[in-house]
Amino acid sequence: MSQPTIRRPPAAQPEMTSLLLGAGFALASLILLPAIAQKIGLGSSLTIALRGALMRAAHRL
């Protein structure tokens, strides 16, 4: 008599995806966004607003 095999999805896959996405958004909002904003001459208040929008978008994922 053969026993049915139970397929379990890997538990670490969604966690790793979330971790990589969070790290990417943190890198973008804390390092890349201010550097690009300074390069093109955006003001600090606009940079902070863009950072807030990026972090809200990251939180929705």
Secondary structure, DSSP 8 states (H G I E B T S, - for coil): ----------SHHHHHHHHHHHHHHHHIIIIIHHHHHHHHT--HHHHHHHHHHHHHHHHH-
